[in-house]
Amino acid sequence: MKLLCVAVAMCGWLAGAANARGQATPLPEIETAQQMFATLAADEQQRYQAATKDFGAQQYAGALPVFQALLVAHPGDTFLAKMVAESAVNVADLKAAREAIEPVVKHNPDDWQACALMLRIYAESGDKPHRDESMAHMSELYAKGAMPKTMNQYIVEKAAAGDKQVLIWNSLVPWGGYKVYNYVRVFDSQGQMVLRIQLESADFDQTLWAKSHPKEAAAGGRMFSLDGYWSGPANAQGQHTENHATYGFLDAKPSYDDFKARAIAIAGGKGGALSSTTKTVQP
């Protein structure tokens, strides 16, 4: 799988605002792709469509100058600003990304798409205080229904792990049967995903843990685990296999920086597994 990001145009970020989690209050008005596209002249529409193809193919260096030129021609367009920022982040031009998206956040602090991009810029530039403030703000936006009900996590940052790259997500709400709190994709130098790392706190693990940690459990504490998943070779019957490894257990939820450090160590081959299993995945 090629290196992926939460691309605003590719993952439904810029769809029309719909009520979140059944609340009666509508989401803040956020410009859609269709609304932006309707403002472009015919030649601009052609250029935009070509740029979005580059964007979808992860050719961000080619898409960026086109989106920037369109934003110059349509100053203040929030959709184009997001496309500029997303493209710029992916070519590590954090200055251009910030210049594009900061005015959008200031204009509408409840624009969660813009806030998520600003958060990533803070994280990748090493601004931990503003990163943490933005993470708290994303939780606030989620709690008050300012995001689509299908949203359960967002990208925090991309980081190096030896000769690999990791893309780190933070969960707005624990998701899945294993209750995932943080999620990481690990990519090799060719952009192929080679490992998934998850901070999990599955409900079925809590009963036994509570027996040995009654005080912590009574106070609402939980046991967490660091788990990895990767595809294995086909077995003798030609069936796909998947490997699972457990890298550690924790008696409390780690901070984001603690989790990041652990995930980078695992991705870089410095975090040995406590156990591992292989299972067959039926097609």
C-alpha positions, 0 to 999 in steps of 0.5 A: 500500500502506498503512503497514505494521508488523510487527504482532504479531497480524498477522504470526504473531508470536504463533503457538505456539512451534515449533523453529527451524532444525531444532534439538532445543531448543524455543523459549521458551514464548511465550503465543499469541493462542488462550491469551490469548483463552481467559482472557477473559470473553465480553464481553471477547472481543467487545471484543478482537475489535473492537479487533483489527479496528481494529488490523488497519485501522491504527486504533491510537488506537482499539485502544489503550485497549481493549487497555490496559483488558484488560491492567488486567483481566488484569495480567501477560498477555504477549500483551495487553502486546504488543498495548498496546505495538505499538499505543502505538508506532504512535501515538508513545506510547513511554511507554505502550509501554515501561510495557507491554513492559518487564516482559515483557522482564525476565521473559523476556529470550528472548521475541524478540517483546517484545525486538523491540518494546523495541528499536523503543522504544529506537530511536524514543526516540533511545537508541542504546546500548540500541538497539544492545545490543538489536540484538545480542541479537536476533542472539544469539536468532536464532543460538541458535534462539529465533526461528521459522526463517521470521524473517529481519528485524525493524523497527528504527524509523519515522522522518521523511524530509521530508514522508515516513515511512520504516520501517527493517528490519534483517536477521538474515541476508542474504536474497533473491537480492540479499542484502539487509542492510537494508530500508526502505519509504518512505510518502507523507503518505497512507500509500502506499508509494512506494519501497523502499530496500535495502542489498544485497551480491549474490554476483554483484557480488563477483568483479569487486569483488574484482579491484580490492579484493584485500586487502579481499576476502581479509579477507572484505570485500564490496561493497555497494550502495544500491538503490531500487525503485518501481512505474511506470505501465503501458506501452503494452501495459497491462503493469505496470512497475517502476523500479530505481535504484542510489544508490551503492556502498560498499566495506564494510558501513555502520553502522546509523546511516550506512545510516539517514542515507543512506536518509532522504536518498534518501527525502527526495529528496536522494540522486541515483541513479547509474543507473536502469532500467525493466522490465516485470513480467508479471502 
